Amino acid sequence: MEHHPRTIPPPALTADQAKRKLSPRLEVERVRLALIPTDGGRELLTYEFRTRLDRETFLVYINARNGREEKILKLVPSPNGTLTV
């Protein structure tokens, strides 16, 4: 999304409450707040969890207002950088 002024409401959930929505099989490496785009051109405030499962790394986005899982991206290392699938 483009850089522009935003009014972002505070999250309704804490990071710990959002973390409880993740599978217990995932090992959380990092968590931060993130705005992600929707298909409708809007943005959602989410918690971005960088996680590991076995030898694979995933980004899991949990809605910071209602706890719904919004998106999961698998990170795939390549010679030209990291791809998301």
The first five atom37 places (N, CA, C, CB, O) and aatype in JSON, in Angstrom:
{
  "aatype": [12, 6, 8, 8, 14, 1, 16, 9, 14, 14, 14, 0, 10, 16, 0, 3, 5, 0, 11, 1, 11, 10, 15, 14, 1, 10, 6, 19, 6, 1, 19, 1, 10, 0, 10, 9, 14, 16, 3, 7, 7, 1, 6, 10, 10, 16, 18, 6, 13, 1, 16, 1, 10, 3, 1, 6, 16, 13, 10, 19, 18, 9, 2, 0, 1, 2, 7, 1, 6, 6, 11, 9, 10, 11, 10, 19, 14, 15, 14, 2, 7, 16, 10, 16, 19],
  "atom_mask": [
    [1, 1, 1, 1, 1],
    [1, 1, 1, 1, 1],
    [1, 1, 1, 1, 1],
    [1, 1, 1, 1, 1],
    [1, 1, 1, 1, 1],
    [1, 1, 1, 1, 1],
    [1, 1, 1, 1, 1],
    [1, 1, 1, 1, 1],
    [1, 1, 1, 1, 1],
    [1, 1, 1, 1, 1],
    [1, 1, 1, 1, 1],
    [1, 1, 1, 1, 1],
    [1, 1, 1, 1, 1],
    [1, 1, 1, 1, 1],
    [1, 1, 1, 1, 1],
    [1, 1, 1, 1, 1],
    [1, 1, 1, 1, 1],
    [1, 1, 1, 1, 1],
    [1, 1, 1, 1, 1],
    [1, 1, 1, 1, 1],
    [1, 1, 1, 1, 1],
    [1, 1, 1, 1, 1],
    [1, 1, 1, 1, 1],
    [1, 1, 1, 1, 1],
    [1, 1, 1, 1, 1],
    [1, 1, 1, 1, 1],
    [1, 1, 1, 1, 1],
    [1, 1, 1, 1, 1],
    [1, 1, 1, 1, 1],
    [1, 1, 1, 1, 1],
    [1, 1, 1, 1, 1],
    [1, 1, 1, 1, 1],
    [1, 1, 1, 1, 1],
    [1, 1, 1, 1, 1],
    [1, 1, 1, 1, 1],
    [1, 1, 1, 1, 1],
    [1, 1, 1, 1, 1],
    [1, 1, 1, 1, 1],
    [1, 1, 1, 1, 1],
    [1, 1, 1, 0, 1],
    [1, 1, 1, 0, 1],
    [1, 1, 1, 1, 1],
    [1, 1, 1, 1, 1],
    [1, 1, 1, 1, 1],
    [1, 1, 1, 1, 1],
    [1, 1, 1, 1, 1],
    [1, 1, 1, 1, 1],
    [1, 1, 1, 1, 1],
    [1, 1, 1, 1, 1],
    [1, 1, 1, 1, 1],
    [1, 1, 1, 1, 1],
    [1, 1, 1, 1, 1],
    [1, 1, 1, 1, 1],
    [1, 1, 1, 1, 1],
    [1, 1, 1, 1, 1],
    [1, 1, 1, 1, 1],
    [1, 1, 1, 1, 1],
    [1, 1, 1, 1, 1],
    [1, 1, 1, 1, 1],
    [1, 1, 1, 1, 1],
    [1, 1, 1, 1, 1],
    [1, 1, 1, 1, 1],
    [1, 1, 1, 1, 1],
    [1, 1, 1, 1, 1],
    [1, 1, 1, 1, 1],
    [1, 1, 1, 1, 1],
    [1, 1, 1, 0, 1],
    [1, 1, 1, 1, 1],
    [1, 1, 1, 1, 1],
    [1, 1, 1, 1, 1],
    [1, 1, 1, 1, 1],
    [1, 1, 1, 1, 1],
    [1, 1, 1, 1, 1],
    [1, 1, 1, 1, 1],
    [1, 1, 1, 1, 1],
    [1, 1, 1, 1, 1],
    [1, 1, 1, 1, 1],
    [1, 1, 1, 1, 1],
    [1, 1, 1, 1, 1],
    [1, 1, 1, 1, 1],
    [1, 1, 1, 0, 1],
    [1, 1, 1, 1, 1],
    [1, 1, 1, 1, 1],
    [1, 1, 1, 1, 1],
    [1, 1, 1, 1, 1]
  ],
  "atom_positions": [
    [[0.84, -1.18, 0.0], [0.0, 0.0, 0.0], [0.89, 1.24, 0.0], [-0.96, 0.0, 1.22], [2.06, 1.19, 0.38]],
    [[0.32, 2.31, -0.42], [1.08, 3.56, -0.47], [1.26, 4.13, 0.93], [0.37, 4.57, -1.37], [0.48, 3.86, 1.85]],
    [[2.29, 4.93, 1.07], [2.5, 5.63, 2.33], [1.55, 6.82, 2.38], [4.0, 6.09, 2.49], [1.57, 7.67, 1.49]],
    [[0.75, 6.88, 3.41], [-0.16, 8.0, 3.6], [-0.56, 8.05, 5.07], [-1.41, 7.89, 2.69], [-0.44, 7.05, 5.77]],
    [[-1.02, 9.2, 5.53], [-1.44, 9.29, 6.94], [-2.61, 8.34, 7.22], [-1.85, 10.75, 7.3], [-3.5, 8.18, 6.39]],
    [[-2.58, 7.72, 8.39], [-3.63, 6.78, 8.78], [-4.04, 7.06, 10.23], [-3.15, 5.31, 8.62], [-3.25, 7.55, 11.04]],
    [[-5.26, 6.73, 10.51], [-5.72, 6.7, 11.89], [-5.93, 5.23, 12.21], [-7.04, 7.55, 12.12], [-6.88, 4.61, 11.74]],
    [[-5.04, 4.69, 13.01], [-5.09, 3.25, 13.31], [-5.59, 3.08, 14.73], [-3.68, 2.58, 13.12], [-4.95, 3.54, 15.68]],
    [[-6.74, 2.41, 14.88], [-7.24, 2.17, 16.23], [-6.35, 1.16, 16.95], [-8.71, 1.67, 16.2], [-5.7, 0.34, 16.3]],
    [[-6.31, 1.21, 18.27], [-5.49, 0.24, 19.0], [-6.06, -1.17, 18.83], [-5.41, 0.61, 20.51], [-7.27, -1.32, 18.62]],
    [[-5.22, -2.19, 18.91], [-5.73, -3.56, 18.78], [-6.68, -3.91, 19.92], [-4.56, -4.56, 18.74], [-6.49, -3.46, 21.05]],
    [[-7.69, -4.7, 19.62], [-8.63, -5.15, 20.64], [-8.06, -6.35, 21.4], [-9.99, -5.52, 20.0], [-8.45, -6.6, 22.54]],
    [[-7.14, -7.07, 20.77], [-6.5, -8.23, 21.39], [-5.05, -7.91, 21.71], [-6.59, -9.47, 20.47], [-4.43, -7.1, 21.03]],
    [[-4.53, -8.55, 22.73], [-3.1, -8.45, 23.0], [-2.38, -9.48, 22.12], [-2.79, -8.69, 24.52], [-3.02, -10.37, 21.55]],
    [[-1.08, -9.36, 22.03], [-0.3, -10.33, 21.26], [-0.46, -11.73, 21.85], [1.2, -9.92, 21.24], [-0.52, -12.71, 21.1]],
    [[-0.53, -11.84, 23.18], [-0.71, -13.15, 23.81], [-2.06, -13.76, 23.47], [-0.56, -13.03, 25.33], [-2.16, -14.97, 23.25]],
    [[-3.11, -12.93, 23.44], [-4.43, -13.45, 23.07], [-4.43, -13.93, 21.62], [-5.52, -12.38, 23.27], [-5.0, -14.97, 21.31]],
    [[-3.79, -13.18, 20.74], [-3.71, -13.58, 19.33], [-2.88, -14.85, 19.17], [-3.11, -12.45, 18.47], [-3.2, -15.7, 18.35]],
    [[-1.82, -14.97, 19.95], [-0.95, -16.15, 19.87], [-1.71, -17.43, 20.2], [0.25, -16.0, 20.83], [-1.38, -18.5, 19.67]],
    [[-2.71, -17.34, 21.06], [-3.51, -18.52, 21.41], [-4.32, -19.06, 20.23], [-4.46, -18.19, 22.55], [-4.8, -20.19, 20.27]],
    [[-4.46, -18.26, 19.17], [-5.18, -18.7, 17.97], [-4.3, -19.57, 17.07], [-5.68, -17.49, 17.19], [-4.81, -20.23, 16.17]],
    [[-2.99, -19.58, 17.32], [-2.06, -20.36, 16.49], [-2.08, -21.82, 16.89], [-0.63, -19.8, 16.61], [-2.45, -22.18, 18.01]],
    [[-1.67, -22.66, 15.96], [-1.51, -24.08, 16.26], [-0.4, -24.24, 17.3], [-1.19, -24.89, 14.98], [0.63, -23.58, 17.2]],
    [[-0.61, -25.11, 18.28], [0.45, -25.33, 19.27], [1.7, -25.99, 18.66], [-0.08, -26.21, 20.4], [2.75, -26.01, 19.3]],
    [[1.59, -26.5, 17.46], [2.73, -27.12, 16.78], [3.72, -26.08, 16.27], [2.26, -27.98, 15.63], [4.87, -26.41, 15.99]],
    [[3.28, -24.82, 16.14], [4.14, -23.77, 15.61], [5.03, -23.19, 16.7], [3.3, -22.66, 14.97], [4.59, -22.95, 17.82]],
    [[6.3, -22.98, 16.37], [7.24, -22.31, 17.26], [7.33, -20.85, 16.83], [8.67, -23.01, 17.23], [7.74, -20.55, 15.71]],
    [[6.94, -19.95, 17.71], [6.93, -18.52, 17.38], [8.33, -17.94, 17.56], [5.9, -17.75, 18.27], [8.93, -18.07, 18.63]],
    [[8.84, -17.31, 16.5], [10.16, -16.68, 16.55], [10.06, -15.18, 16.79], [10.91, -16.93, 15.25], [10.93, -14.59, 17.43]],
    [[8.98, -14.57, 16.29], [8.84, -13.11, 16.38], [7.37, -12.74, 16.22], [9.72, -12.39, 15.31], [6.62, -13.44, 15.53]],
    [[6.98, -11.64, 16.85], [5.62, -11.13, 16.68], [5.69, -9.61, 16.59], [4.67, -11.58, 17.85], [6.46, -8.97, 17.3]],
    [[4.87, -9.04, 15.71], [4.78, -7.59, 15.59], [3.43, -7.24, 14.98], [5.95, -7.01, 14.72], [2.78, -8.07, 14.34]],
    [[3.01, -5.99, 15.19], [1.79, -5.51, 14.54], [2.1, -5.21, 13.08], [1.24, -4.24, 15.26], [3.19, -4.74, 12.75]],
    [[1.14, -5.49, 12.2], [1.34, -5.25, 10.77], [0.0, -4.9, 10.13], [1.97, -6.48, 10.08], [-1.04, -5.45, 10.48]],
    [[0.05, -3.97, 9.18], [-1.1, -3.68, 8.33], [-0.97, -4.52, 7.07], [-1.21, -2.16, 7.99], [0.08, -4.5, 6.42]],
    [[-2.02, -5.27, 6.73], [-1.97, -6.06, 5.5], [-3.11, -5.62, 4.58], [-2.07, -7.59, 5.81], [-4.18, -5.25, 5.06]],
    [[-2.88, -5.65, 3.27], [-3.94, -5.27, 2.33], [-4.98, -6.38, 2.18], [-3.34, -4.93, 0.96], [-4.67, -7.57, 2.32]],
    [[-6.22, -5.98, 1.9], [-7.28, -6.94, 1.61], [-7.54, -6.92, 0.11], [-8.59, -6.62, 2.41], [-7.07, -6.03, -0.6]],
    [[-8.29, -7.89, -0.36], [-8.65, -7.93, -1.78], [-9.5, -6.72, -2.18], [-9.4, -9.23, -2.11], [-9.51, -6.33, -3.34]],
    [[-10.21, -6.14, -1.23], [-11.08, -4.99, -1.5], [-10.36, -3.66, -1.45], [0.0, 0.0, 0.0], [-11.0, -2.61, -1.54]],
    [[-9.03, -3.66, -1.32], [-8.28, -2.42, -1.31], [-8.2, -1.74, 0.05], [0.0, 0.0, 0.0], [-7.69, -0.63, 0.16]],
    [[-8.69, -2.4, 1.08], [-8.6, -1.85, 2.43], [-7.37, -2.44, 3.13], [-9.88, -2.16, 3.24], [-6.6, -3.18, 2.52]],
    [[-7.2, -2.09, 4.38], [-6.11, -2.62, 5.19], [-6.66, -3.18, 6.49], [-5.05, -1.53, 5.47], [-7.65, -2.68, 7.02]],
    [[-6.0, -4.21, 6.99], [-6.38, -4.8, 8.27], [-5.2, -4.73, 9.22], [-6.85, -6.27, 8.1], [-4.06, -4.96, 8.83]],
    [[-5.49, -4.39, 10.48], [-4.47, -4.43, 11.51], [-4.37, -5.86, 12.02], [-4.78, -3.43, 12.67], [-5.37, -6.43, 12.47]],
    [[-3.2, -6.43, 11.94], [-2.99, -7.82, 12.33], [-1.74, -7.93, 13.21], [-2.86, -8.72, 11.09], [-0.93, -7.01, 13.3]],
    [[-1.63, -9.08, 13.84], [-0.37, -9.48, 14.44], [0.3, -10.42, 13.45], [-0.58, -10.18, 15.86], [-0.3, -11.39, 12.98]],
    [[1.55, -10.11, 13.12], [2.32, -10.97, 12.23], [3.22, -11.86, 13.09], [3.18, -10.12, 11.2], [4.09, -11.37, 13.82]],
    [[2.99, -13.15, 13.0], [3.8, -14.12, 13.74], [4.73, -14.81, 12.75], [2.89, -15.17, 14.49], [4.28, -15.46, 11.8]],
    [[6.02, -14.67, 12.98], [7.0, -15.45, 12.2], [7.16, -16.74, 12.98], [8.4, -14.67, 12.0], [7.57, -16.74, 14.14]],
    [[6.85, -17.86, 12.31], [6.82, -19.15, 12.99], [7.63, -20.19, 12.23], [5.38, -19.63, 13.17], [7.96, -20.02, 11.06]],
    [[7.92, -21.27, 12.94], [8.6, -22.41, 12.33], [7.81, -23.67, 12.63], [10.07, -22.53, 12.84], [7.24, -23.84, 13.71]],
    [[7.8, -24.54, 11.65], [7.24, -25.88, 11.8], [8.23, -26.81, 11.14], [5.78, -26.02, 11.18], [8.4, -26.78, 9.92]],
    [[8.89, -27.62, 11.94], [9.99, -28.45, 11.45], [11.06, -27.53, 10.86], [9.49, -29.5, 10.39], [11.61, -26.69, 11.59]],
    [[11.37, -27.66, 9.59], [12.4, -26.82, 8.97], [11.82, -25.72, 8.09], [13.34, -27.68, 8.15], [12.56, -25.06, 7.37]],
    [[10.52, -25.53, 8.15], [9.87, -24.53, 7.29], [9.46, -23.31, 8.12], [8.63, -25.13, 6.58], [9.13, -23.42, 9.3]],
    [[9.5, -22.15, 7.46], [9.16, -20.88, 8.12], [7.89, -20.32, 7.49], [10.33, -19.87, 8.01], [7.71, -20.34, 6.27]],
    [[7.01, -19.81, 8.35], [5.73, -19.25, 7.91], [5.5, -17.91, 8.58], [4.57, -20.23, 8.22], [5.96, -17.67, 9.69]],
    [[4.77, -17.03, 7.89], [4.22, -15.82, 8.49], [2.72, -16.05, 8.63], [4.54, -14.53, 7.62], [2.03, -16.33, 7.65]],
    [[2.23, -15.94, 9.85], [0.8, -16.13, 10.12], [0.25, -14.79, 10.6], [0.55, -17.28, 11.19], [0.79, -14.19, 11.54]],
    [[-0.82, -14.32, 9.95], [-1.42, -13.03, 10.27], [-2.76, -13.26, 10.97], [-1.62, -12.18, 8.99], [-3.68, -13.84, 10.41]],
    [[-2.83, -12.78, 12.22], [-4.05, -12.88, 13.04], [-4.63, -11.48, 13.21], [-3.74, -13.54, 14.43], [-3.94, -10.55, 13.63]],
    [[-5.92, -11.33, 12.87], [-6.61, -10.06, 12.98], [-6.53, -9.55, 14.42], [-8.09, -10.19, 12.52], [-6.9, -10.26, 15.35]],
    [[-6.05, -8.33, 14.61], [-5.85, -7.76, 15.94], [-7.15, -7.28, 16.58], [-4.88, -6.62, 15.87], [-7.15, -6.9, 17.75]],
    [[-8.24, -7.29, 15.82], [-9.52, -6.85, 16.37], [-10.41, -8.03, 16.77], [-10.25, -5.98, 15.37], [-11.08, -7.98, 17.8]],
    [[-10.4, -9.11, 15.94], [-11.34, -10.21, 16.22], [-10.67, -11.58, 16.36], [-12.36, -10.28, 15.13], [-11.36, -12.56, 16.63]],
    [[-9.35, -11.67, 16.19], [-8.65, -12.93, 16.37], [-8.75, -13.91, 15.22], [0.0, 0.0, 0.0], [-8.31, -15.05, 15.33]],
    [[-9.33, -13.48, 14.12], [-9.48, -14.37, 12.96], [-8.15, -14.5, 12.21], [-10.59, -13.84, 12.01], [-7.42, -13.52, 12.04]],
    [[-7.86, -15.71, 11.77], [-6.67, -15.93, 10.93], [-6.95, -15.33, 9.56], [-6.32, -17.46, 10.82], [-7.92, -15.71, 8.9]],
    [[-6.11, -14.39, 9.14], [-6.34, -13.69, 7.89], [-5.5, -14.23, 6.74], [-6.05, -12.23, 8.07], [-5.97, -14.29, 5.6]],
    [[-4.27, -14.64, 7.02], [-3.38, -15.06, 5.94], [-2.23, -15.88, 6.5], [-2.85, -13.84, 5.15], [-1.79, -15.65, 7.62]],
    [[-1.76, -16.85, 5.7], [-0.56, -17.61, 6.03], [0.33, -17.59, 4.8], [-0.9, -19.1, 6.47], [-0.11, -17.92, 3.7]],
    [[1.59, -17.21, 4.99], [2.56, -17.21, 3.9], [3.73, -18.11, 4.28], [3.05, -15.77, 3.6], [4.25, -18.03, 5.39]],
    [[4.13, -18.95, 3.37], [5.32, -19.79, 3.57], [6.51, -19.04, 3.0], [5.15, -21.2, 2.9], [6.45, -18.54, 1.87]],
    [[7.6, -18.95, 3.75], [8.82, -18.3, 3.29], [9.74, -19.35, 2.69], [9.53, -17.54, 4.45], [10.08, -20.34, 3.34]],
    [[10.14, -19.11, 1.43], [10.97, -20.07, 0.71], [12.27, -19.37, 0.3], [10.22, -20.64, -0.53], [12.24, -18.46, -0.53]],
    [[13.41, -19.8, 0.88], [14.68, -19.18, 0.48], [15.03, -19.56, -0.96], [15.81, -19.61, 1.44], [14.8, -20.69, -1.38]],
    [[15.59, -18.61, -1.7], [16.04, -18.86, -3.07], [17.35, -18.11, -3.27], [14.96, -18.43, -4.12], [17.7, -17.26, -2.46]],
    [[18.07, -18.41, -4.33], [19.33, -17.7, -4.58], [19.14, -16.19, -4.76], [20.0, -18.28, -5.8], [20.07, -15.42, -4.54]],
    [[17.95, -15.76, -5.17], [17.69, -14.34, -5.41], [16.97, -13.65, -4.27], [16.89, -14.18, -6.66], [16.56, -12.5, -4.42]],
    [[16.79, -14.31, -3.15], [16.09, -13.73, -2.01], [15.07, -14.7, -1.45], [0.0, 0.0, 0.0], [15.11, -15.89, -1.77]],
    [[14.17, -14.2, -0.63], [13.14, -15.04, -0.02], [11.82, -14.84, -0.75], [12.99, -14.72, 1.5], [11.37, -13.71, -0.94]],
    [[11.21, -15.95, -1.15], [9.91, -15.91, -1.82], [8.82, -16.21, -0.81], [9.85, -16.92, -2.99], [9.07, -16.91, 0.17]],
    [[7.61, -15.69, -1.04], [6.46, -16.03, -0.22], [5.48, -16.8, -1.07], [5.8, -14.78, 0.39], [5.18, -16.43, -2.21]],
    [[4.98, -17.87, -0.5], [4.04, -18.74, -1.22], [2.77, -18.84, -0.4], [4.65, -20.16, -1.48], [1.82, -19.52, -0.8]]
  ]
}
